[in-house]
């Protein structure tokens, strides 16, 4: 049996994390020692390892709860069910990556269009692009360069 601090140290997590997992049903309610300490079994330690590994590859707590329910009742689930969960998570991650790449590209365009000089921001191409009614964030580089030449 592990006391809460021992299990937390073993897996390099905080004791609050264990309490959180317990509160949300990922870990079974711990037994208590006579002194009132939470006690965890070797099965609890294996389940915690599973939770930590699942989190490390991007699964949410809801996903992990579903995976744990499959883990506890493997005979009534197909490998295809588990693969389906992984494939769904992979699609979500790929969509997020595409979104982040779009953000990075847009921010790069905004940054490249701005001189970053010490002058007033009255003609700042970044602010103009953000204020624009155009659907695409295309900084008005020509306008900014023209204002730069005048100053």
KESEVEX-475065 format. One record per residue (C-alpha): residue number from 1; residue in one letter; chain; z, x, y. Coordinates in pm, 1 decimal. Each point is the difference from the previous one (the first is absolute). Example, Ala and Ser with C-alpha at 12.3 -4.5 7.8 and 13.67 -1.06 7.14 Angstrom:
! KESEVEX-475065
+-----+------+------+----------+----------+----------+
! pos ! code ! unit !        w !        u !        v !
+-----+------+------+----------+----------+----------+
!   1 !    A !    A !    780.0 !   1230.0 !   -450.0 !
!   2 !    S !    A !    -66.0 !    137.0 !    344.0 !
+-----+------+------+----------+----------+----------+
//
This chain:
! KESEVEX-475065
+-----+------+------+----------+----------+----------+
! pos ! code ! unit !        w !        u !        v !
+-----+------+------+----------+----------+----------+
!   1 !    X !    A !      0.0 !      0.0 !      0.0 !
!   2 !    X !    A !    -77.2 !    110.6 !    353.2 !
!   3 !    X !    A !    201.0 !    -81.4 !    306.6 !
!   4 !    X !    A !   -213.6 !   -111.7 !    291.0 !
!   5 !    X !    A !     23.1 !    336.0 !    178.5 !
!   6 !    X !    A !    -89.6 !    190.3 !   -315.8 !
!   7 !    X !    A !   -309.0 !   -211.7 !    -64.8 !
!   8 !    X !    A !   -104.5 !     22.9 !    363.0 !
!   9 !    X !    A !     35.4 !    378.8 !     -6.2 !
!  10 !    X !    A !   -187.2 !     25.8 !   -330.4 !
!  11 !    X !    A !   -302.2 !   -174.4 !    153.2 !
!  12 !    X !    A !     43.3 !    128.5 !    355.3 !
!  13 !    X !    A !     40.9 !   -345.6 !    153.5 !
!  14 !    X !    A !    274.2 !   -151.8 !    210.2 !
!  15 !    X !    A !    263.5 !   -222.5 !   -150.4 !
!  16 !    X !    A !   -117.7 !   -271.5 !    239.9 !
!  17 !    X !    A !   -338.1 !     15.5 !   -173.2 !
!  18 !    X !    A !    163.4 !    -77.2 !   -333.6 !
!  19 !    X !    A !    192.7 !   -287.9 !    154.6 !
!  20 !    X !    A !   -322.7 !   -126.6 !    157.3 !
!  21 !    X !    A !   -185.4 !     10.9 !   -334.1 !
!  22 !    X !    A !    290.5 !   -176.9 !   -163.8 !
!  23 !    X !    A !     12.1 !   -266.9 !    271.8 !
!  24 !    X !    A !   -373.7 !    -65.2 !    -39.4 !
!  25 !    X !    A !     17.1 !    -19.9 !   -378.9 !
!  26 !    X !    A !   -185.1 !    321.2 !    -79.4 !
!  27 !    X !    A !    313.2 !    148.5 !   -155.2 !
!  28 !    X !    A !    237.8 !   -215.8 !   -198.1 !
!  29 !    X !    A !    336.6 !    -63.8 !    156.7 !
!  30 !    X !    A !    210.8 !    297.7 !    -83.1 !
!  31 !    X !    A !    319.3 !    -15.7 !   -194.2 !
!  32 !    X !    A !    317.4 !    116.0 !    170.1 !
!  33 !    X !    A !    252.3 !    258.7 !   -100.6 !
!  34 !    X !    A !    369.0 !    -82.2 !      8.5 !
!  35 !    X !    A !      8.9 !    172.2 !    337.2 !
!  36 !    X !    A !   -281.6 !   -226.4 !    125.5 !
!  37 !    X !    A !   -283.8 !    255.0 !     -5.4 !
!  38 !    X !    A !   -347.1 !   -122.2 !    -87.3 !
!  39 !    X !    A !   -102.4 !    137.4 !   -339.8 !
!  40 !    X !    A !   -354.8 !     39.8 !   -124.4 !
!  41 !    X !    A !   -127.7 !     58.4 !   -352.9 !
!  42 !    X !    A !   -272.1 !    228.9 !   -129.2 !
!  43 !    X !    A !   -229.6 !   -306.1 !     -6.4 !
!  44 !    X !    A !     73.8 !    -51.8 !    369.0 !
!  45 !    X !    A !    -90.1 !    364.4 !     63.6 !
!  46 !    X !    A !   -333.0 !    -44.8 !   -183.5 !
!  47 !    X !    A !    -70.6 !   -316.3 !    197.7 !
!  48 !    X !    A !     79.0 !    184.2 !    324.6 !
!  49 !    X !    A !   -240.6 !    279.2 !   -100.3 !
!  50 !    X !    A !   -266.4 !   -268.5 !    -58.3 !
!  51 !    X !    A !     68.7 !   -156.3 !    341.9 !
!  52 !    X !    A !    -15.8 !    334.4 !    180.8 !
!  53 !    X !    A !   -324.1 !    101.5 !   -171.8 !
!  54 !    X !    A !   -157.0 !   -339.8 !     74.0 !
!  55 !    X !    A !    100.7 !     27.1 !    368.2 !
!  56 !    X !    A !   -140.5 !    354.2 !     12.1 !
!  57 !    X !    A !   -348.7 !   -129.1 !    -85.4 !
!  58 !    X !    A !     15.6 !   -281.1 !    255.1 !
!  59 !    X !    A !    128.5 !   -307.1 !   -178.7 !
!  60 !    X !    A !    203.1 !   -244.1 !    209.5 !
!  61 !    X !    A !    335.9 !   -131.3 !   -116.3 !
!  62 !    X !    A !   -167.9 !   -326.6 !   -104.8 !
!  63 !    X !    A !   -258.7 !    194.9 !   -198.9 !
!  64 !    X !    A !    277.5 !    202.6 !   -161.3 !
!  65 !    X !    A !    190.9 !   -315.0 !    -93.4 !
!  66 !    X !    A !   -313.1 !   -129.5 !   -171.1 !
!  67 !    X !    A !    -57.3 !    331.2 !   -178.1 !
!  68 !    X !    A !    362.5 !      3.8 !   -113.8 !
!  69 !    X !    A !    -32.0 !   -350.2 !   -140.2 !
!  70 !    X !    A !   -303.0 !    116.8 !   -197.4 !
!  71 !    X !    A !    185.4 !    314.9 !   -107.7 !
!  72 !    X !    A !    286.0 !   -211.2 !   -135.3 !
!  73 !    X !    A !   -235.0 !   -231.8 !   -192.7 !
!  74 !    X !    A !   -292.0 !    226.7 !    -94.9 !
!  75 !    X !    A !    -83.3 !   -192.3 !   -317.1 !
!  76 !    X !    A !    -99.5 !   -308.0 !    200.1 !
!  77 !    X !    A !   -223.1 !    179.4 !    248.2 !
!  78 !    X !    A !   -335.8 !    170.9 !    -35.5 !
!  79 !    X !    A !    -88.6 !    342.6 !    129.6 !
!  80 !    X !    A !   -267.1 !   -180.9 !    204.4 !
!  81 !    X !    A !    279.0 !   -179.4 !    191.1 !
!  82 !    X !    A !    152.2 !    330.5 !    104.3 !
!  83 !    X !    A !   -339.9 !    147.5 !     85.0 !
!  84 !    X !    A !    -69.4 !   -307.4 !    211.2 !
!  85 !    X !    A !    312.7 !     67.8 !    205.3 !
!  86 !    X !    A !   -101.4 !    362.6 !     47.0 !
!  87 !    X !    A !   -356.8 !    -91.8 !     92.8 !
!  88 !    X !    A !    123.3 !   -254.4 !    255.3 !
!  89 !    X !    A !    230.3 !    260.4 !    156.4 !
!  90 !    X !    A !   -286.0 !    253.0 !      0.8 !
!  91 !    X !    A !   -224.8 !   -246.9 !    186.0 !
!  92 !    X !    A !    276.1 !    -58.7 !    255.3 !
!  93 !    X !    A !     46.7 !    373.8 !     51.6 !
!  94 !    X !    A !   -375.1 !     57.4 !     35.4 !
!  95 !    X !    A !    -21.1 !   -280.7 !    257.1 !
!  96 !    X !    A !    290.3 !    154.4 !    193.1 !
!  97 !    X !    A !   -168.1 !    341.5 !    -10.2 !
!  98 !    X !    A !   -322.1 !   -152.3 !    136.1 !
!  99 !    X !    A !    199.7 !   -168.5 !    276.5 !
! 100 !    X !    A !    175.8 !    326.2 !     87.0 !
! 101 !    X !    A !   -332.4 !    188.8 !     -0.3 !
! 102 !    X !    A !   -137.6 !   -258.7 !    243.1 !
! 103 !    X !    A !    307.3 !     44.8 !    221.6 !
! 104 !    X !    A !    -38.9 !    378.9 !    -11.1 !
! 105 !    X !    A !   -369.1 !    -21.0 !     87.6 !
! 106 !    X !    A !     64.6 !   -240.3 !    288.0 !
! 107 !    X !    A !    284.3 !    210.0 !    135.9 !
! 108 !    X !    A !   -212.5 !    313.2 !    -28.8 !
! 109 !    X !    A !   -280.5 !   -165.0 !    200.5 !
! 110 !    X !    A !    247.4 !   -106.3 !    266.9 !
! 111 !    X !    A !    154.1 !    345.8 !     15.4 !
! 112 !    X !    A !   -335.9 !    179.0 !     12.8 !
! 113 !    X !    A !   -119.4 !   -221.3 !    285.8 !
! 114 !    X !    A !    298.3 !     84.7 !    218.6 !
! 115 !    X !    A !     24.6 !    318.3 !    202.7 !
! 116 !    X !    A !    378.6 !     -7.1 !    -17.3 !
! 117 !    X !    A !     14.2 !    139.2 !    351.1 !
! 118 !    X !    A !    279.8 !    -23.1 !    255.1 !
! 119 !    X !    A !   -182.8 !   -248.7 !    224.7 !
! 120 !    X !    A !     96.7 !   -364.6 !     41.5 !
! 121 !    X !    A !    -53.1 !   -228.5 !   -298.4 !
! 122 !    X !    A !   -195.5 !   -242.6 !    220.5 !
! 123 !    X !    A !   -325.4 !     98.3 !   -174.5 !
! 124 !    X !    A !    145.2 !     93.8 !   -336.7 !
! 125 !    X !    A !   -260.0 !    -69.7 !   -268.0 !
! 126 !    X !    A !    268.6 !    -81.4 !   -257.0 !
! 127 !    X !    A !    156.6 !   -270.2 !    215.9 !
! 128 !    X !    A !   -344.0 !   -134.4 !     91.4 !
! 129 !    X !    A !    -96.4 !    -24.6 !   -367.8 !
! 130 !    X !    A !    323.4 !   -180.8 !    -83.6 !
! 131 !    X !    A !    -43.6 !   -238.2 !    294.2 !
! 132 !    X !    A !   -364.1 !    -70.4 !    -88.2 !
! 133 !    X !    A !   -117.5 !   -330.9 !   -136.9 !
! 134 !    X !    A !   -244.8 !    181.7 !   -231.8 !
! 135 !    X !    A !     77.4 !    -58.8 !   -364.8 !
! 136 !    X !    A !    -40.1 !    368.5 !    -80.5 !
! 137 !    X !    A !    227.2 !    259.2 !    158.4 !
! 138 !    X !    A !   -274.6 !    210.2 !    147.4 !
! 139 !    X !    A !    130.8 !    199.9 !    293.6 !
! 140 !    X !    A !   -226.5 !      5.8 !    298.4 !
! 141 !    X !    A !    -53.5 !    374.8 !    -12.1 !
! 142 !    X !    A !   -274.9 !     -0.1 !    262.7 !
! 143 !    X !    A !    220.0 !   -179.8 !    252.0 !
! 144 !    X !    A !    286.6 !    240.0 !    -58.9 !
! 145 !    X !    A !   -223.2 !    305.8 !     25.3 !
! 146 !    X !    A !   -152.7 !   -137.8 !    321.2 !
! 147 !    X !    A !    346.1 !    -54.9 !    150.2 !
! 148 !    X !    A !     94.1 !    354.1 !   -105.3 !
! 149 !    X !    A !   -303.1 !    149.4 !    178.5 !
! 150 !    X !    A !     82.1 !   -188.4 !    320.4 !
! 151 !    X !    A !    358.3 !    129.0 !      5.7 !
+-----+------+------+----------+----------+----------+
//
